[in-house]
Every structure is written in structure tokens, then in C-alpha cells.
Amino acid sequence: MLEPLREWGTPMGMDMDRESLGYCRDRAFTRVFEGRGHRLPLRSGSLDFVGAFDVLEHIREEKEALLECHRVIRPGGWFFISGPAYQFLYTHQDKMVDHQRRYRVSELRQKCQDAGFEVVKGSYINFLLFPVILVVLMFKKLCEAIRPPTGDDTRFNTDIGIPGPLNGLFAWLFSFERYLLRFMNAPTGHSLIVLARKPEDVDTGGGGTPDDG
């Protein structure tokens, strides 16, 4: 996400994995640093925007992570979350990528509000393809119930080959949703988003470790 975010400002990236940070630096993204979501090494009120792009579901200390994001965002600043939807869709794939949980929109909205944010938009996404995805995932869960995966089963969904034209159609359908979401919130979908704002009249307080840059 660092590349598209350049259109809107000067982005910084954070990861707990040094190899991933090195990969970013090799691609000329130098404003990256090591850290964990529930202990952000940043000054309070120092950021205009925080994006947790498919991140929060990996963090065990979820409440602390949301409070930390609230702390480092300036009053009036923005917070964006994307993540996987519906706990009943949790499969071995989620376990392999260390997902702690999946969400409902109403649940994630409430958790953001509890952390002090004003929620501006909350919606499911990947809803046009959701009927197909739902059938595939439920069949996969049935197979896993009959024959539980072993610990050395490391096959990923991305390992499945999809013909180029079909993959292009899926990509177009998913991308097209952004036009619809300007006017609506989807009632269901395979993933979800929440856009929230830190109120203008909130005291950012102290705490945190000042960043280097």
C-alpha cells in the first residue's frame, strides 16, 4: 500500500518482520520501521492517517492496538481498517496466516467506537463474488471436518491456478465495487472495511516513543 498512498502524502510503513522491511527498502521505500501494533513507536498525535490493511486480525492484543492507533492519530485525523469477515468462515487458511479472528462490521464498528473513534463508514467488501466464495469455503470447511489438515499442510489459496481471462474478470468485479461503495454499504461480503475519525476535541495526551523521522 505504500506506493498508492504516495498520491496523498508521505507514507511510512511498519512491520514486525525485518525481512519484509528490507524488501520495502530494496524498492526505495526508506520510511519504514520495525514495531508492533499494540506498542507503536510514534509520538502521540503525530499522524494524519493510519491504515491497518488486513493487520488487526493478526494482533492478539486487539484492544491495545486500537487504543494505540487512536493515540498516534492527530485530532481530526483518519483511521482505516480492512480485514476478513465472518468467524464462521474461519478455515485452516486463516490459521496458517495467523489470523486471530474474523469480524462482523457491527462488531468492528463498536470496537473502534470503544477506542474513541467516530465511525464514518463501515461496510462489507468483496460482495459481488461472495456467493461463489461462500460455496467454495463451505465446501472446504466440510472437507476439513472430514479430514482435518495436518500441521505440515502449507498450501495457500494463492497456489490455485486461475486462467488469465477468468482472473481478469474477478479482478474487474472486485475493483468495480469501489464505485458502488461511494453510495452504499454492502450488507454482506467476504471482507470488510471501516473508516473512522478521531474527534477534533480529543486531547492526544502523552506516551509512546518518538519516531526518528
Secondary structure as GFF3:
##gff-version 3
##sequence-region A 1 213
A	DSSP	alpha_helix	2	5	.	.	.	ID=ss1
A	DSSP	beta_strand	13	15	.	.	.	ID=ss2
A	DSSP	alpha_helix	18	26	.	.	.	ID=ss3
A	DSSP	beta_strand	32	34	.	.	.	ID=ss4
A	DSSP	beta_strand	47	53	.	.	.	ID=ss5
A	DSSP	three_ten_helix	56	58	.	.	.	ID=ss6
A	DSSP	alpha_helix	62	72	.	.	.	ID=ss7
A	DSSP	beta_strand	73	84	.	.	.	ID=ss8
A	DSSP	three_ten_helix	87	89	.	.	.	ID=ss9
A	DSSP	alpha_helix	92	96	.	.	.	ID=ss10
A	DSSP	alpha_helix	105	114	.	.	.	ID=ss11
A	DSSP	beta_strand	118	125	.	.	.	ID=ss12
A	DSSP	alpha_helix	130	146	.	.	.	ID=ss13
A	DSSP	three_ten_helix	157	159	.	.	.	ID=ss14
A	DSSP	alpha_helix	164	180	.	.	.	ID=ss15
A	DSSP	beta_strand	191	197	.	.	.	ID=ss16
###
